[in-house]
Amino acid sequence: GTVSVVASNGCGVSGPRSLSINTLSPAAPGVIDVIQTAVCPNREYTYTIASLPANATSIQWTVPAGANIISGQG
């Protein structure tokens, strides 16, 4: 795509300046590993992936209704 910008003030408007950009879609994440870390009174699990997928800067974890993320979102 292209990003373009113009400047303006009380004296007028500049011509546009444009920059071509390329976007990279992130690759699919790797295998999710799971370890059960607590049984009673509430079951707890630790989920991990070995590394970020190519072209990704973070991971967004989601859980089903009734479940909670204790730490490590992102």
Steps between C-alpha positions, in 0.01 A plus 500: 500500500591865507496756782462862390510824700449870431576797725270798534486831685346843453725565199409196295541129447813313397521241229463141613792282610450125464676189623440148377468242777480122509310308764599159627241261633610298802560129454284248685614442860681180587378217720345605832648304793289451814595395853248457785649696793226463763212259557306610809309711580517652149672337207781712357689447177803668347486545123809599301633520148872471427533835319306774326391418146693670219394866450308507833571735791266346760260215571134555595369218720126441532317266735143369511229654719560423868878469460752766606847597385706537818810655342697529179253652254699629204 
